[in-house]
Amino acid sequence: MSGHSKHLPADERRAATVETVVNLAAEQNPSDITTAAIAERMGVTQGALFRHFPTKDAILQAVMSWVAERLLARVDKAAEGTASPVTALEAVFMTHVDFVSKHPGVPRMLFGELQRPGDTPPKQIAQTLIRHYGERLCRLLDAGKAQGELDAGLDVDAAAVLFIGTIQGLVMQSLLAGDVARIRRDAPGVFAIYRRGVRSLEAGQ
Protein backbone atom coordinates (compact mmCIF):
# COMPACT_ATOMS: atom_id res chain seq x y z
CA MET A 1 0.00 0.00 0.00
CA SER A 2 1.54 3.29 -1.06
CA GLY A 3 2.15 6.33 1.11
CA HIS A 4 -0.84 8.21 -0.29
CA SER A 5 -3.03 5.88 1.82
CA LYS A 6 -2.21 8.19 4.76
CA HIS A 7 -4.61 10.70 3.26
CA LEU A 8 -7.52 8.43 2.30
CA PRO A 9 -11.08 9.34 3.39
CA ALA A 10 -12.51 7.16 6.18
CA ASP A 11 -14.51 4.80 3.93
CA GLU A 12 -11.57 4.29 1.60
CA ARG A 13 -9.25 3.73 4.54
CA ARG A 14 -11.52 1.01 5.89
CA ALA A 15 -11.74 -0.61 2.45
CA ALA A 16 -7.96 -0.40 2.08
CA THR A 17 -7.55 -2.05 5.48
CA VAL A 18 -9.78 -4.96 4.45
CA GLU A 19 -7.83 -5.38 1.21
CA THR A 20 -4.56 -5.35 3.12
CA VAL A 21 -5.71 -8.03 5.56
CA VAL A 22 -6.94 -10.27 2.73
CA ASN A 23 -3.59 -9.89 0.96
CA LEU A 24 -1.62 -10.60 4.14
CA ALA A 25 -3.74 -13.69 4.80
CA ALA A 26 -2.65 -15.06 1.43
CA GLU A 27 0.97 -14.80 2.55
CA GLN A 28 0.90 -16.01 6.15
CA ASN A 29 -1.18 -17.65 8.87
CA PRO A 30 -4.12 -15.26 9.38
CA SER A 31 -3.92 -15.71 13.16
CA ASP A 32 -0.38 -14.29 13.05
CA ILE A 33 -1.43 -11.05 11.38
CA THR A 34 -0.96 -8.18 13.81
CA THR A 35 -2.28 -4.65 13.71
CA ALA A 36 1.35 -3.53 13.48
CA ALA A 37 1.82 -5.60 10.33
CA ILE A 38 -1.40 -4.22 8.84
CA ALA A 39 -0.38 -0.64 9.58
CA GLU A 40 3.11 -1.21 8.21
CA ARG A 41 1.79 -2.67 4.96
CA MET A 42 -0.56 0.30 4.58
CA GLY A 43 2.12 2.84 5.42
CA VAL A 44 0.24 4.28 8.40
CA THR A 45 0.61 4.22 12.17
CA GLN A 46 -1.30 1.85 14.42
CA GLY A 47 -2.94 4.92 15.92
CA ALA A 48 -4.31 5.87 12.51
CA LEU A 49 -5.58 2.34 12.05
CA PHE A 50 -7.35 2.33 15.42
CA ARG A 51 -9.17 5.55 14.57
CA HIS A 52 -11.20 3.48 12.12
CA PHE A 53 -11.18 0.11 13.90
CA PRO A 54 -11.08 0.05 17.72
CA THR A 55 -9.82 -3.56 17.89
CA LYS A 56 -8.31 -6.28 15.75
CA ASP A 57 -11.61 -8.17 15.99
CA ALA A 58 -13.35 -5.14 14.50
CA ILE A 59 -10.98 -5.38 11.54
CA LEU A 60 -11.68 -9.10 11.17
CA GLN A 61 -15.41 -8.42 11.37
CA ALA A 62 -15.10 -5.93 8.52
CA VAL A 63 -13.12 -8.46 6.49
CA MET A 64 -15.71 -11.20 7.05
CA SER A 65 -18.51 -8.80 6.08
CA TRP A 66 -16.62 -7.91 2.91
CA VAL A 67 -16.16 -11.59 2.05
CA ALA A 68 -19.83 -12.40 2.67
CA GLU A 69 -21.12 -9.47 0.62
CA ARG A 70 -18.76 -9.99 -2.32
CA LEU A 71 -19.07 -13.76 -2.54
CA LEU A 72 -22.86 -13.89 -2.23
CA ALA A 73 -23.25 -11.05 -4.73
CA ARG A 74 -21.09 -12.90 -7.23
CA VAL A 75 -22.96 -16.15 -6.62
CA ASP A 76 -26.32 -14.44 -7.17
CA LYS A 77 -25.11 -12.76 -10.36
CA ALA A 78 -23.69 -16.04 -11.69
CA ALA A 79 -27.01 -17.84 -11.20
CA GLU A 80 -29.06 -15.12 -12.91
CA GLY A 81 -30.17 -15.74 -16.46
CA THR A 82 -28.83 -19.28 -16.69
CA ALA A 83 -30.63 -21.82 -18.83
CA SER A 84 -31.44 -24.27 -16.04
CA PRO A 85 -30.84 -24.97 -12.33
CA VAL A 86 -27.97 -27.34 -13.13
CA THR A 87 -26.37 -24.71 -15.35
CA ALA A 88 -26.80 -22.24 -12.49
CA LEU A 89 -25.11 -24.65 -10.07
CA GLU A 90 -22.14 -24.94 -12.41
CA ALA A 91 -21.94 -21.16 -12.78
CA VAL A 92 -22.01 -20.76 -8.98
CA PHE A 93 -19.32 -23.41 -8.56
CA MET A 94 -16.98 -21.80 -11.08
CA THR A 95 -17.65 -18.32 -9.74
CA HIS A 96 -16.76 -19.43 -6.23
CA VAL A 97 -13.58 -21.05 -7.53
CA ASP A 98 -12.68 -17.86 -9.40
CA PHE A 99 -13.28 -15.77 -6.27
CA VAL A 100 -10.99 -17.99 -4.20
CA SER A 101 -8.27 -18.03 -6.86
CA LYS A 102 -8.29 -14.23 -6.93
CA HIS A 103 -8.39 -13.94 -3.13
CA PRO A 104 -6.52 -16.95 -1.68
CA GLY A 105 -6.39 -15.29 1.71
CA VAL A 106 -10.17 -15.55 2.04
CA PRO A 107 -10.50 -19.30 2.65
CA ARG A 108 -7.55 -19.20 5.03
CA MET A 109 -9.35 -16.56 7.08
CA LEU A 110 -12.69 -18.39 6.94
CA PHE A 111 -11.15 -21.64 8.13
CA GLY A 112 -9.30 -19.75 10.85
CA GLU A 113 -12.39 -17.95 12.13
CA LEU A 114 -14.49 -21.11 12.22
CA GLN A 115 -11.83 -22.78 14.37
CA ARG A 116 -11.66 -20.00 16.92
CA PRO A 117 -13.18 -20.78 20.33
CA GLY A 118 -16.18 -18.79 21.44
CA ASP A 119 -18.85 -17.00 19.47
CA THR A 120 -17.01 -13.97 18.10
CA PRO A 121 -18.63 -11.48 15.68
CA PRO A 122 -16.29 -12.47 12.81
CA LYS A 123 -17.11 -16.14 13.42
CA GLN A 124 -20.84 -15.36 13.44
CA ILE A 125 -20.51 -13.64 10.05
CA ALA A 126 -18.61 -16.64 8.65
CA GLN A 127 -21.31 -19.00 9.93
CA THR A 128 -24.05 -16.78 8.49
CA LEU A 129 -22.26 -16.73 5.13
CA ILE A 130 -22.19 -20.53 4.99
CA ARG A 131 -25.87 -20.72 5.99
CA HIS A 132 -26.98 -18.21 3.35
CA TYR A 133 -24.84 -19.89 0.73
CA GLY A 134 -26.43 -23.24 1.60
CA GLU A 135 -29.91 -21.75 1.32
CA ARG A 136 -29.15 -20.53 -2.19
CA LEU A 137 -27.88 -23.95 -3.18
CA CYS A 138 -30.96 -25.65 -1.75
CA ARG A 139 -33.22 -23.40 -3.81
CA LEU A 140 -31.34 -24.29 -6.99
CA LEU A 141 -31.37 -27.99 -6.13
CA ASP A 142 -35.10 -27.89 -5.37
CA ALA A 143 -35.69 -26.17 -8.70
CA GLY A 144 -33.65 -28.86 -10.42
CA LYS A 145 -35.85 -31.53 -8.87
CA ALA A 146 -39.03 -29.64 -9.80
CA GLN A 147 -37.88 -29.35 -13.43
CA GLY A 148 -36.87 -33.00 -13.66
CA GLU A 149 -33.14 -32.32 -14.02
CA LEU A 150 -32.35 -33.96 -10.70
CA ASP A 151 -33.71 -37.08 -9.11
CA ALA A 152 -37.00 -36.55 -7.30
CA GLY A 153 -35.60 -38.35 -4.25
CA LEU A 154 -32.41 -36.27 -4.04
CA ASP A 155 -31.49 -35.24 -0.49
CA VAL A 156 -31.19 -31.51 -1.13
CA ASP A 157 -29.52 -30.68 2.19
CA ALA A 158 -26.90 -33.39 1.68
CA ALA A 159 -26.31 -32.28 -1.91
CA ALA A 160 -25.75 -28.69 -0.73
CA VAL A 161 -23.29 -29.87 1.93
CA LEU A 162 -21.44 -31.92 -0.69
CA PHE A 163 -21.31 -28.93 -3.07
CA ILE A 164 -19.70 -26.71 -0.43
CA GLY A 165 -17.48 -29.51 0.80
CA THR A 166 -16.25 -30.19 -2.72
CA ILE A 167 -15.10 -26.59 -3.10
CA GLN A 168 -13.51 -26.69 0.35
CA GLY A 169 -11.62 -29.82 -0.66
CA LEU A 170 -10.32 -28.15 -3.80
CA VAL A 171 -9.25 -25.14 -1.76
CA MET A 172 -7.45 -27.23 0.85
CA GLN A 173 -5.57 -29.22 -1.79
CA SER A 174 -4.48 -26.08 -3.62
CA LEU A 175 -3.29 -24.50 -0.35
CA LEU A 176 -1.42 -27.64 0.68
CA ALA A 177 0.22 -27.81 -2.75
CA GLY A 178 1.09 -24.12 -2.61
CA ASP A 179 -0.48 -23.78 -6.04
CA VAL A 180 -3.53 -21.51 -6.09
CA ALA A 181 -3.93 -21.97 -9.86
CA ARG A 182 -4.58 -25.67 -9.25
CA ILE A 183 -8.12 -25.00 -8.07
CA ARG A 184 -9.05 -23.55 -11.47
CA ARG A 185 -7.46 -26.45 -13.33
CA ASP A 186 -9.21 -29.08 -11.23
CA ALA A 187 -12.62 -27.42 -10.85
CA PRO A 188 -14.24 -28.34 -14.22
CA GLY A 189 -13.52 -32.05 -13.88
CA VAL A 190 -14.56 -32.13 -10.24
CA PHE A 191 -17.85 -30.39 -10.94
CA ALA A 192 -18.54 -32.80 -13.81
CA ILE A 193 -18.33 -35.67 -11.31
CA TYR A 194 -20.64 -33.82 -8.88
CA ARG A 195 -23.14 -33.16 -11.67
CA ARG A 196 -23.13 -36.80 -12.78
CA GLY A 197 -23.62 -37.85 -9.17
CA VAL A 198 -26.72 -35.77 -8.52
CA ARG A 199 -28.18 -36.64 -11.91
CA SER A 200 -27.35 -40.35 -11.76
CA LEU A 201 -29.74 -40.89 -8.84
CA GLU A 202 -32.71 -40.93 -11.20
CA ALA A 203 -31.11 -43.53 -13.48
CA GLY A 204 -30.19 -45.69 -10.50
CA GLN A 205 -33.66 -45.74 -8.96
ZIFEN-V377921 format. One record per residue. RES is the residue in one letter. PHI is phi as a letter, one per 40 degrees, with the letter a starting at -180 (999 if undefined). PSI is psi in radians with two decimals (* if undefined). NEAR is the number of other ideal C-beta (glycine too) atoms within 8 Angstrom. Layout:
res=<RES	RES>
phi=<PHI	PHI>
psi=<PSI	PSI>
near=<NEAR	NEAR>
//
This chain:
res=<M	S	G	H	S	K	H	L	P	A	D	E	R	R	A	A	T	V	E	T	V	V	N	L	A	A	E	Q	N	P	S	D	I	T	T	A	A	I	A	E	R	M	G	V	T	Q	G	A	L	F	R	H	F	P	T	K	D	A	I	L	Q	A	V	M	S	W	V	A	E	R	L	L	A	R	V	D	K	A	A	E	G	T	A	S	P	V	T	A	L	E	A	V	F	M	T	H	V	D	F	V	S	K	H	P	G	V	P	R	M	L	F	G	E	L	Q	R	P	G	D	T	P	P	K	Q	I	A	Q	T	L	I	R	H	Y	G	E	R	L	C	R	L	L	D	A	G	K	A	Q	G	E	L	D	A	G	L	D	V	D	A	A	A	V	L	F	I	G	T	I	Q	G	L	V	M	Q	S	L	L	A	G	D	V	A	R	I	R	R	D	A	P	G	V	F	A	I	Y	R	R	G	V	R	S	L	E	A	G	Q>
phi=<999	c	c	c	c	c	b	c	c	d	c	c	c	c	c	c	c	d	d	c	c	c	c	c	c	c	b	a	c	d	c	c	c	b	c	c	c	c	c	c	c	c	g	b	c	c	c	c	c	c	c	b	b	c	a	c	c	c	c	c	c	c	c	c	c	c	d	c	c	c	c	c	c	c	c	c	c	c	c	c	g	c	c	a	d	c	c	c	d	c	c	c	d	c	c	c	d	c	c	c	c	c	b	c	c	c	c	c	c	c	c	c	c	c	c	c	c	g	b	c	d	c	c	c	c	c	c	c	d	c	c	c	c	c	c	c	c	c	c	c	c	c	c	c	c	c	c	g	c	b	c	c	c	d	c	c	c	c	c	c	c	c	d	c	c	c	c	c	c	c	c	c	c	c	c	c	c	g	b	c	c	d	c	c	c	c	d	d	c	c	c	d	c	c	c	c	c	c	c	c	d	c	c	c	c>
psi=<2.24	2.91	-0.40	-0.21	-0.32	-0.40	0.28	2.54	2.86	-0.84	-0.72	-0.59	-0.74	-0.73	-0.69	-0.61	-0.79	-0.82	-0.72	-0.76	-0.75	-0.72	-0.72	-0.64	-0.42	-0.28	-0.37	3.00	2.10	-0.58	-0.31	-0.06	2.14	2.81	-0.53	-0.73	-0.67	-0.83	-0.72	-0.77	-0.61	-0.26	0.57	3.01	2.80	-0.58	-0.72	-0.66	-0.76	-0.20	-0.40	-0.47	1.98	-0.45	2.92	-0.65	-0.59	-0.63	-0.81	-0.64	-0.72	-0.67	-0.81	-0.66	-0.72	-0.81	-0.86	-0.82	-0.83	-0.80	-0.82	-0.62	-0.71	-0.69	-0.80	-0.74	-0.67	-0.63	-0.36	2.41	0.22	2.81	-0.45	2.89	-0.69	-0.68	-0.68	-0.74	-0.75	-0.72	-0.71	-0.77	-0.87	-0.58	-0.72	-0.78	-0.75	-0.71	-0.78	-0.72	-0.53	-0.46	1.21	-0.31	-0.36	-0.93	-0.56	-0.70	-0.72	-0.84	-0.71	-0.76	-0.71	-0.34	-0.17	2.45	2.70	3.06	1.28	2.72	-0.78	-0.67	-0.69	-0.71	-0.72	-0.73	-0.69	-0.69	-0.85	-0.69	-0.80	-0.65	-0.81	-0.67	-0.69	-0.74	-0.73	-0.66	-0.73	-0.71	-0.70	-0.73	-0.67	-0.67	-0.78	-0.58	0.06	0.13	-0.54	2.74	2.41	-0.44	0.17	2.31	1.75	-0.76	-0.77	-0.68	-0.62	-0.74	-0.75	-0.69	-0.91	-0.74	-0.59	-0.77	-0.73	-0.67	-0.74	-0.75	-0.84	-0.75	-0.67	-0.64	-0.74	-0.62	-0.20	0.52	1.57	-0.58	-0.35	-0.62	-0.65	-0.65	-0.69	-0.42	-0.82	-0.80	-0.66	-0.74	-0.61	-0.67	-0.73	-0.81	-0.77	-0.65	-0.81	-0.47	-0.49	-0.25	-0.71	-0.75	-0.49	-0.13	*>
near=<7	5	5	6	12	8	4	9	5	7	6	8	12	11	8	12	15	12	8	12	15	15	10	14	13	9	6	7	7	11	5	6	11	7	10	7	9	15	12	7	10	12	9	8	6	8	6	11	15	9	5	9	11	4	6	8	9	9	15	13	11	12	13	16	9	10	15	13	8	9	13	12	8	11	13	9	8	12	11	6	2	10	3	9	13	11	9	12	14	10	11	14	14	12	12	12	13	9	12	14	11	6	10	12	14	13	11	13	16	12	8	11	13	9	5	9	2	5	4	10	8	13	12	9	12	14	9	9	14	9	8	10	12	12	8	13	14	11	8	13	16	9	9	15	13	6	8	5	9	15	10	6	6	12	6	10	8	7	13	12	9	10	12	12	8	12	12	9	8	13	11	8	11	14	11	6	7	4	6	9	8	10	14	9	6	11	12	7	7	10	12	8	8	12	11	8	9	13	12	8	12	9	6	5	6>
//
